[in-house]
Amino acid sequence: MKVKIESNEFIIDFTDRNESKLTPIYSVKIIKKNFIFNDYKTFPRNKINIYGNKVTLRYLSCTCNEYMSNELLYPSRDIRRICKHIFIALSKTCMEKMGSLESNILNHIFWYKLSNVFQIEIERQRLLIGYGFDYEIFYVYPFNKPETYFTYNCSLNIWKDNVRPFDKELLNISLSTFLRRTSFFLKKYSPTKKIYKKKI
């Protein structure tokens, strides 16, 4: 197992092949360490004024300080670039044009304070995993059920409302074990946490 921090990115490699053997049957593989929104070419190119800042939905860009700072750190359309002004503009005009999965993630960035989303594969099924700055609560978004998400509390080792992503319990055990280990190492190797205050 190796943990690296590169430009405030957490890269957790459980083996040299980025794979973690969690049970004799199933393994979890990290596919991508971030999440990029789709390029919606039908989004308007004109600038929208949101509380004194100019938002361009076509490029998911904004003129606010928060966006300008994150623009230097993350690639285009990365969720960590999305500021509150982009969120407000999308909510007013284009949210219904986005897929259910992306709409869920976008809403959770602001209401559940997600700090990042990464992609994993388990038993040939791909999932997106979101977490906040406390690294306690994880949100699981299955690609095959884009309108659905599941919530796991690492401290309590429970799924919210006892609703789990998989029918096979060994898959749920593998996933929850992976999430607890990820939580532990993120906490241990975390730099100073950046907490965004919601000021408009």
Summary of the structure (lengths in Angstrom):
residues: 200
radius of gyration: 17.4
end to end distance: 41.7
largest distance: 55.9
contacts: 560
relative contact order: 0.15
helix: 30%
strand: 30%
